[in-house]
Amino acid sequence: MSIPSVLGKLPKLPEHLPKKDTHSNNLKDNETVLRLLSFNVNSIATVMQYYPMTRLSSEMKNLNTFYNWLEADIVCLQELKITNPLMSGISSTVNTGSKLLQQHCILSDYTCFASLPKSKKSYSGVGMYMKKTFPLKVTKVEEGITGLLPLTNISLGEYESIDGKNYIDLRYKNKKGAFVNCYRSSKDVGIGGYENIDTLYNNDVERALELDSQGRCVVIELETGLVVFGCYIPANSQFTEEGLLYKMQYLKILFRRIENLINQGKSVVLMGDLNICKDIQDSEEALQLAKRFYSEAKGEEISKELNQEFIKEKPERFFFNQQLANSNFKIPNNFKGTMIDCARQLHPKRRKMYTCWNTMKNARAVNAGSRIDYALLSKNHSANNIKIMNADILPEIHGSDHCPIYLDLSLKLEVDDKPQVSAQVGKFEAKSFYKLINNDIMKMFGTKRARTAESKENMILPASKIHNSQKHKVGQSLNTKVDGFFKKKSSSTALSKSSSPVDEKFTESNNAEFLESDDEFLPSIEVDEVKESISERRDIIQQKLDAIKSDVKLQKDLKKHNISDSAPLFVDAKDTPDAGLTVEDRAKRDKLRSLLDSNKTKYGKIPLCRHKEKAVIKVSQTKGKNFGKKFYCCNRPLIVSDSKKRVTNGSETSEFSCGFFKWIL
């Protein structure tokens, strides 16, 4: 989606971020540029409150605008700090988590995959966003690095371990007693590379789930076979032995998995907050100490011996440099070098290239920080027709104690053996995985809270024989409850019925941002044409939701003036003559007309909807430039789950809304 209106209001692009079309001269006809962006936001709730987003109006202050401005195709955010709706407890906390997911994980131009902690509130969390119009599709998506997490957002209360493969396989039992697979269970779902991983945690499944239950990684695979890991590596900020063990185990599993994928011929990108300084030049604190005590550190050049001492100081630095082909410390007989630090490959000696600063010391003002955010690429990328176009940091963008980093790659568009898109891709979208949108949108505003049924494709029937079967409890059983938009409900309803293929298609294409006004991006809808585009469906649904709010206000006004609730919302003298009415009924009818402001002077010609019926007048409740503005729309109810019954070009009739909409000028 082009955003000319946005570019006029946003500041110029950061200094080290070129426009994507500047790479066009270096591309072949069958190539395209993939821009990857990584940003530790340190709470997604606050990132829009800082520069440059403060330059925007409230209607445009959202991640969709931000990503489009930076021309990003894949975005990885770390430290979302959103509470998983799976977790029970304080209802206000659950509401907050659901609201943040609605607001920041359902975007009109990007598909979001999010991994949230299953055992800790408002902690960690990683989100991966993919541009919907990017020519290469996501074929597989996965949560975690071990492949042992369940395919649905359920608690890790009960699982069974199944032997018989060259790695551990699990299946989980949900509240209804049905079994849910893990990512390892099927080649059609899992990305692969699980071999020889289990030995790194001594085949201890509970330890593996502990490593993966904190919401630290999302993995996607594109049609070309490029695998992208978006990670938030544990920091061990308390410098404890247990924290160091956790961090080292996580790193070893992660890079073992990457190595396995590379051995399969796939190229891999690892980006995110890795919480490791590669060299001494990546830490201002270390440089200042070196200059104080070592004479060889006072010049522009830093001796290799001093840098090696810095690397060997911490085991995570030592291990990290073992994995990098462009490391400045290659350990003899103990060096793999499978990945490339892309920013250092292009800028090997640039100083003060920091991505994180201590906010307690106001260190960002003097650029005294460290570089712990990376975009790494496997060194076999050339064999898969991938080239590094650019990589750098974006310190001009605020909103966190980190700054974003980016990587531009050229990819080949032609895929010889085009893989099928896994059904799990749609099911792991944040709106589906965390049950943010029900099949029937109208139910969101009612008294019952619908819960989407677990997909049958994610479940397997109990096996007759399970070898080495074992059951474990790794935490309390947690209820999956998502509160409604306006009221908290204590009772849960039965599982909703499975929708038809038409319903699924409509629901997947509908990415309405219910909690944000995004009028700058909404297209206008012609009165005499039926358009089936995603944006227009989104516009119709949003206006219908606004109409519901205005109806509530109108009903209060009717009660206030003692007008019967059975009176129609809209009446016209030609359709409903006053003959035969009592004096009292005529007075009520006249008062109702005045409330709706439907007099002939202002609305002399009321248009017909596609049912050939007179439209009804509503008032927009969306905050922004259209707040309080009146519009015409079909007076029949909109039921998304019955969208197949919609009127098409006026050739069918239905009791449901035809989607007609027109502003009153």
N, C-alpha and C positions, 0 to 999 in steps of 0.2 A: 504494500500500500504506500503510495507516495504521500508525503507529508509537507507540501509547500507552505501550508499555514503555520506549521510548527517551526520550520526553519527561520521564518521571519521573527519569531519570538525567542528562540533559543540563542545562546551565545555562539560564537564561532567554535569550531571543533578544537579539541586539545592540540597542543603544539606537535606532539609526536604521533598524531593519528591522521593519516591521509584519507581522503575520500576513496572509496573502493574503486571507482572508475579510473583512478590514476594507474591502476595495475593493468588496464585493458591492453595497453601496447605490448605487454609481456606475456599475454595469453594467446593460446591457439584457439581455433574455432570451437573445438569440443571441450574447452576448459572453462571453469568458473572459479571465482574467489570465495573461499569460506572464511568468514571472520569469526573467531572465537574470542569471547570476553570472559574474564574471571574477576570476581569482586567479593571480598569478604565485607559484608555490609554491617556486621555487628548489630543485628536486629533490623529486620526488614521494615519494621513499623516506623523507623526514624529516618531512613535514607532519603525520602522525598522532602525532608525539611531543610536540606542543605543545598549549597550552590552545586550545580547550576539550576537545579529544579526549582529553587526559590524564585527564579526569573519567570516562571510560568504562572498562568492563571490556574485557579483551583480545578477547572474542568480538564486541564491538560497535565496536571501534576500526577503522573502515573508511570509505571514501568514501561508500558507500551510506547509512550512518547520517548522515554529515555533510550530504550533499545533502538527505536527507529532513527533517532538522532545520531547515534553512534554507528548505524548501519550494521548492527551485529546480527549474525545468523545463529550462532549458538552462544548462550550466556549461562555461566555457572555462578550462582550466588552461594556463599557460605555463611554460616551462623545466622540463619533465618530467625531463630528463636521464636518459633511458632509452636504452640502446644498441639500435639496430635489429638484430633477428636476422639480417637480410640480410648484415651485415658479418661477415666471417671474421676469424680472428686468435686471440686468447687465448680458450680455451674457457670459462674461468670468467667472463669478461666477457659472453660470449654467454648463458651460463646466467643471470647476474644480470639481463640485459635481459629474457629470457623470463619469469623469475620475477616481475619487477616488472610486466610487462604482464599476466600472469595475475592478480596480486594486485590491481592498481589499475584495470585496463581491462575486466574482466569483472565487472559488477555485476548484482545480481538485478533492480534497478528502473530501471537506466539503460543505454542503448545508447551505446557509446563509439566515436568515430571519432578516430584518432590519426595525426599526421604526425611521423615521426621522421627525423633526419638520415640521409642515405644515404652520407655520407663522413666522419663524425666521431663518435667514441664518447662516450656520456654527455654530450651537448651539446644545448642548445636543446630542441626538441620541444613540440608543442601537442596537447592533447587536448580534444575537444568531446563532452560528454555530453548525451544527450537523454532526458527522462523517458518511459518506455514508455507510461504511462497518460495522457499529455497528449493531448487530443482531436484535435489537428492533427498529421498525419504529416509526416515528412521525405520529400520526393519526390526530391531530388537531393542529392548530397554530392560534394565535390571537395577535392583536396589541392593546396595552392599557390595563387599568384595569377595565374600566366600561363596556366594551362590546358595546359601542355606536358608535364607529368609523365605517366608511364605509368599505366595503370589498375591494374596489379598492382605488388607490391613487388619489383621487379627492379632490378638495377644499371643505371646510365645509360651502359653501355659502348658499345653500338652503336645508332645511330638513323639514320633516313632522313628527309630533309626533302622534303615534297611541296608543290609550288606549285599554283595554280589557284583559290585563294580570296582573300578580302580580308585574310587573315592566314595566317601560317605554320602548317603542320600537320606533325605528326611521327608516326612509328611506330617502335617499338623491336623489336629482335631478341633473343629470349630464348636460353637455352642450347641449346634443341632446334631453333633456327632458325626458329621460328614468329614472326609479327609481332604485337605488342601495340599497341593504339591508345593515343593520349593523350586527355585530356578534351575537347579541341577537336573531335575527329573526328566526334562524333555529337551531335545536338540532344537525343536521349533521355538522354544521359549528362551532357554539359557544361551548366553553369548559364548560360553565355553572357556577353556583354559583352567579347569579346576584340578588338573592332575598334580599330584605331589604337594598339594597345599595343606592337607590335613595333618601332615607330620610336623608342621610348624607350630601347631598348638597341641601336639601329642594326642591327636584324634579325640580331643576333649570337646564335644559338641557344645556344651554349656559355655565354654570359654569362647568358642567361635561366635556364638550368638551374642555373647556379651560384647565382643569386639564390633559386631555389626548392628547392634540394636540402638546405637546412639545417633543415627541419622547422619552419617558422615560421607556417604558416597552414592552417586547415581552414575550408571554406565549406559551409554547408548551406542548402537552400531548403525552406520549409514550403509546405503546400497553398495557403495564401493568397497566395503569391508573395513573402512576406517572406524576404529573403536575409540570413543572419547570417554575418559574417566574424569568426573568432576568430584574432587575430594576436599575434605577438611581434616587434615591430619591432627591427631591429639597433640596438645602443646606441652604438657607436663610442666605447667607454670609453677607448681609447688616444688619441683625438683625432688620428687620422691622416687624410691626404687620401684615401687609398684607402677607409678606413672611412666617411668622409663621403660619398664618391661612391656607395658601396654603399647606404648608408642613404637617400640622396636618390633614387636610382634605384628602390629598393624602394617608397618612399612615392609616387612619381609613378605607378608602375605600378598600385599599389593603388587610389589615388584616381581614376585614369583608368578603371579597371575599374568602380569604384563609380558613377562618373558615367555610364558606358555603360548600366549596369543601371537607373539612375534614369530615363534617357531612354527605356527600354523600358517604363516605367510601374511598375516594381517599387520597393518600399520596402526600405531596406538598414539593417542594424545593424552597426556596427563596434565591437568591444569587445576589450580586451586591454591588454597593456603596450606602449604606443606610444613610450615613452622620449623624450617631449617635454613640456616645461612650456609650457602655453598662455600664461599671464600671469605677471607678476612676483609676484603674490600666491600663485602656485602653487609658489614656491621660497623657502624660509626663508633659505637662504644669500644669494640675491639681495636679499631684503628687508633683511637685516642690513647688507649692503654699501651699499645705498641709504640707509639711515638714518644710516650713518656719514659719507657724503660729500655727501648731498643733503638740504637742509633740508626740501624739499617732501615727503619720504618719511617724516617723523617723526610725522605725524598719522595718523588713521584712514583718511583718503582718500589715494589715490595718484594723482598727476597723470597725465593721459593721455600727456603728453610723455615722462615717465619710463618708463611702461609700453611705449610705442612703441620707445624705445631698447632695452629689454630684448628685445622681440620681434625687432627687426632685428639683434640681436647674433649670432644663429645662423640659417643658411639654413633649417634644418628647422622652426624656430619660425615664421619668416616664411611658409613654404609651408603649414604646418599652419593658421595663422590665415586664410590665403586660402580654405581649404575650409570654414570654420565660419561659419554664418549668424549666430551670436551672438558673434562675435569683437569684441574691444574695439579692434581696429585694422583698419579696412576700407580696403584699398589702392585708391585711385581707378583705374579702368580695368583693374584686375588682381585682381578679386575674384569668386569663384564662389559661395561660401557655400551649398554643397549639403547640409551636415550640421549637426546641432545637438548641442552638448555638453550632454547631458541634465542632469547634476548641476549645472552652472553655470546652466542655464536655470531650475532650481528654487531654487538657492541662489547668487545672483549675487555676493554680497559676503561670504560666510562665509570667515573667515580660518582658517588652519591646517587646511585640508581635505586633508591629505597622505595619500598612499598608499604611499610608499616612504621608507625611512630608512637611513642609513649605519650598518651594524652595527658597524664598527670604532670608531666614535666614541660608541656607545651613544646615538645620536640619538633613538631611539624613546621613550626614557624622558622626554625633555623635548619631544617632538613637534617636532623640528627636521628636517623632511624636505622632500619635494617631491611634487607630484601629477603622475604620469606614466601612470596607468592610467585609461582612459576607457571610457564607453559612449556612442557617437555614434549618432544616428538621422537618416535623411534627412528633409529638411524637407517632402517630399511625403507624409508619413505620414497626414495627415488625409484625403487623397484616397483612401487605401486603408483607411479606417475603423480607423485605429490611433491610440490616444491614450496619452500619457505619464501614468502614474499616480503613479510615484515613482522616484527615483534618488538614490543616496547611497553613502557609503563605510562599511566595517565594520571600524574600527580595533581593536575588541575581540578579533578573531580573529587569533591568532598562528600561527607555523609557518613564517615566511618573513621576508625583509626587506621584503616588500610586505604589504598587507592586501587583502582582497577588496573589490570594488565590485559593485553590483547595479543593475538597471533593471527596473521593472515596467511592462508595456505591456498595454493592453486590445486584444484581437483579435476580429474577427468570425468566428464559427464557420461560418456559411453560406458555402459556396464555390460560385459559379455554375458555372464550368467546372472541375470537379475534375480535376487532372492525375493521370496514372498515376505510380505509384511506380517509379522506375528500378531495374532489377535491380542496378545498381552500388551502391545503398545498402547492401544486405546484404553485398556483397562487400568493401565498404570498412570494415565493422565491424572493430574491432581484432582480435577473436578469429579472423576469417576472413582479413583482410589480412595478418596476421603469422603465420598458420597455427598458432594456439595450441591448437586442438581438432581432433583427427582425427575422421573419421566413426566409427571404432571406438574407443571409449574404452578397451577392454581392451588395445589395442595400446600404450597409453601406459606400461603396466607390464610389457611384454614385452621381448624382446631386440632387436626391430626398431623402427626409427623410421620411421613412415609420413609421406609428404609428399603434401599435397593437390595434385591436378592443377590446372594452370592452367585457368581457365574458358574454354570455347570461345567464349563470348559476348564475351570481352575480346580475342579474337584475330581477325585477318583473314588470308586467304590472300594470298600474294605477288601483287602486281599485275603484269600483263603489261608495262605501261609506267609508269615513274616519271620524272616530269620533274624536272630539276635535282636528281637523286639524289646524296646525299653521305653518307659514313660518317665518324663521329667517334669518338674515344676520349676520354672525359672522366673516366676513373678506372679502376682495376683491376677486372676482373670479379670479382664477389663471390658467394660461395656462400650459398644460402639454407638455413641449417641451424638447426633448433630442437631443442635437446637435450631428452631425456625428463625425467620428474620425478625419477627416482632414480639413473639411470646415464647416463654419457656414452658414446655409441657413435660409432665412427669410420666405419663403413660405412653408406651410404645405400641404401634400398630403392627398388624401382621405384615409379612413381607409382601411387597408389591409384586404384581404379576409381571412376567417377562414381556417385554415390549416386542412389537413386530419389527421386521427388518427396516420398514419405513420409519418407524419410531426411532430406532437406533441411529439411523442415518441423520434424522433431523436433530436428535439430541447431541450427536457428536459435532455437528456443524454449528450448533448454537453456543456461542461463547459470550453471552451477555455479561457485561460487568455490572451486576445489579447494584453494587454499592458505590459506583463511580459515575459521574456524568461525563460523557465523552462526546458531546455534541459536535465538536470539531471534526470528528471522524465519521459521523453518521451521514449516509447519503440521503438525499431527498427522494421521496417516493411519488411517482407520477400517479394521478388519480385514475386514469383510464387504462393503465397497464398492470398486469400481474407479473411481478419479477420474483424469481426464486433464489436470488443470490443470498449468501450468508449474511451480509451486512444489512439487507433489507429485512430479513427475518428477525435479525437482532433488533432493528429499529421498531418493528411491529410489536414484538414481545415487550420491549422496554416501555412503549407507550401504553400497552395494555396494563402493565404493572402500575404505571402512574395513574391510569384510569381507575384502578381498584382503590387506590388511596383517595382519589377525589370523590369516588362514590361513598366511601366511609364518611367523609366530611359532609357530603350532601345529605346522607341519611340523618346525621346529627341535626342539620338545619331543618329537615322535614319534621323531626320529632319536636324540635323547639317550637315550630309553628303549628303543632298538632295536626299534621297532615298524615293520612294513613300510609303505612309502609307498602300497601298493595298498589298504590298509585303508580302509574308508569313513570320511568325516568324521563321520557320525552313524549310530549303530546303536540299534535298539530291540529288546528281547527278544522281543516279539510278532512283529515282522517278520523277524528273523534269529535263530531259535532256536539254542541252543548244541549241540543233539543232533548227534552225529557229529563234533564237533570234538575235536582232540587236547587233551591237558592244556596243552601249550605255547600252542596257538591260543586256548584259553579264557583263559589268563592275559593274553595280548596284548589280547584283546577286553575283558576287565575293566579293564585299564590304560587302554585308549582311552576307555572310558566315564567313568572317573574324571577323565581329562584334560579331557574335554568338560563335566564336571560335569552330566551328564544323568541323574542318579539320579531315581527315582520320587518321592522325598520332596519335592524342590524343584520338579521339573517333571513332575508327575503327569499333566497334560493338555497334551500338545503339540499346538498347533493345526495344521490342515491349510491348505496354501496353495491357490491357485486351481486348481492342477493336481489337487487332492484328494489331495495327498501330504503326509507329515509335514514340517513346517518344520525347518530346521537352526538351531542356536544359534550366534550370533556375538558378538564383543565389540567395542564401539565404541572406535576409536582416535582420534576427533576430540577435540582439546584443548578443554576447556570443562567445562560442568556435567555432560555426559553421558559424559565420559571413563571407560572401564572398565566402563560399563553394558552388560548383556547384552540381546540382542534376537533375535526370531525373524525369519527371512527364507527365501524360496524358495532351495532348494539348487541350482537350475539356473543356468547362467551367463547373465549379462546381456550381450547383444551389441546395441549401439545401432543399428548399421547394419542389423540384422535386426528392428528394432522393430515392423515391420508384421506379424511373426509372433507378436506378443504375444497372450496369452490375453485375451479380452474377455468379461467376465461368465461365465467358465467354459465358454463355448460352443465353444471351440477348444482344441486340444492343441498343444504345441510343446516342442521340446527346450530352449528358452530360458526365462529367468526370467519369471515372471508379475508380478513387482514387489511380491509380498507382503512386509509389514513390520509388526512389532509389538514394542513394548518389553516386556521381562520385568519385571513389577512385584515 
